Amino acid sequence: MASGGGGGTARTLRPHDLKHTGVALLAAAGVDPSEIARRAGHTSVAFTYDHYGHLFPETDRNAAAKLDAIRAGALDARGAVGS
């Protein structure tokens, strides 16, 4: 498959490229990283985070927001809303 644009070199699309695209699409859709790791055949979620962690910026934001809510008393320790 040739790259877009003029003057580029032809590049073959590899199965790994499709796998990476699939992981990126699942991450963008908010799929749980453990499910992504399972579907991608990764040995662990840690592998998924090590290689694709940049695709999960919301994970850190969500964790920080939940900690703030716990501190403010809006969530219990399980992350459920309530008192």
C-alpha positions as CSV (number, residue, x, y, z in Angstrom):
1,M,0.0,0.0,0.0
2,A,1.5,3.3,-1.0
3,S,1.7,6.2,1.4
4,G,-0.4,9.3,0.8
5,G,1.0,12.4,-0.7
6,G,3.5,13.0,-3.5
7,G,6.9,11.6,-3.7
8,G,6.5,9.1,-0.8
9,T,7.9,5.6,-0.8
10,A,5.6,2.6,-1.0
11,R,5.0,0.9,2.3
12,T,3.4,-2.5,2.9
13,L,0.7,-2.7,5.4
14,R,1.6,-5.3,8.0
15,P,-0.8,-7.3,10.3
16,H,0.9,-5.5,13.2
17,D,-0.2,-2.2,11.8
18,L,-3.8,-3.4,11.8
19,K,-3.4,-4.6,15.4
20,H,-2.0,-1.2,16.5
21,T,-4.9,0.5,14.7
22,G,-7.4,-1.8,16.5
23,V,-5.8,-1.0,19.9
24,A,-5.9,2.7,19.2
25,L,-9.6,2.6,18.1
26,L,-10.6,0.6,21.2
27,A,-8.7,3.0,23.5
28,A,-10.3,6.0,21.8
29,A,-13.7,4.3,22.3
30,G,-13.0,4.1,26.1
31,V,-12.8,0.3,26.2
32,D,-11.2,-1.0,29.4
33,P,-7.5,-1.6,29.0
34,S,-7.7,-5.2,30.4
35,E,-10.2,-6.0,27.6
36,I,-7.9,-4.4,25.0
37,A,-5.0,-6.4,26.3
38,R,-7.0,-9.6,26.1
39,R,-8.2,-8.9,22.6
40,A,-4.8,-7.9,21.4
41,G,-3.2,-11.0,22.8
42,H,-0.9,-9.1,25.2
43,T,0.7,-11.0,28.0
44,S,-0.6,-8.5,30.6
45,V,-2.3,-5.1,31.0
46,A,1.1,-3.8,32.0
47,F,2.4,-4.5,28.5
48,T,-0.6,-2.7,27.0
49,Y,0.0,0.4,29.2
50,D,3.8,0.2,28.5
51,H,3.3,0.3,24.8
52,Y,0.0,2.2,24.4
53,G,-0.3,4.2,27.6
54,H,-0.2,7.4,25.6
55,L,-3.6,6.4,24.2
56,F,-5.2,6.5,27.6
57,P,-5.0,10.1,28.8
58,E,-8.5,9.9,30.3
59,T,-7.4,7.2,32.7
60,D,-5.3,9.5,34.7
61,R,-7.9,12.3,34.6
62,N,-10.6,10.0,35.7
63,A,-8.5,8.6,38.6
64,A,-7.7,12.2,39.7
65,A,-11.3,13.2,39.5
66,K,-12.4,10.2,41.6
67,L,-9.8,11.0,44.2
68,D,-10.9,14.6,44.4
69,A,-14.5,13.4,44.8
70,I,-13.6,11.0,47.5
71,R,-11.7,13.7,49.3
72,A,-14.8,16.0,49.0
73,G,-17.0,13.2,50.3
74,A,-19.0,12.8,47.1
75,L,-17.9,9.2,46.5
76,D,-17.4,6.3,48.8
77,A,-14.1,4.3,48.7
78,R,-15.5,2.0,46.0
79,G,-16.1,4.9,43.6
80,A,-19.8,4.9,44.0
81,V,-21.8,8.1,44.3
82,G,-23.4,8.5,47.7
83,S,-22.8,9.0,51.3
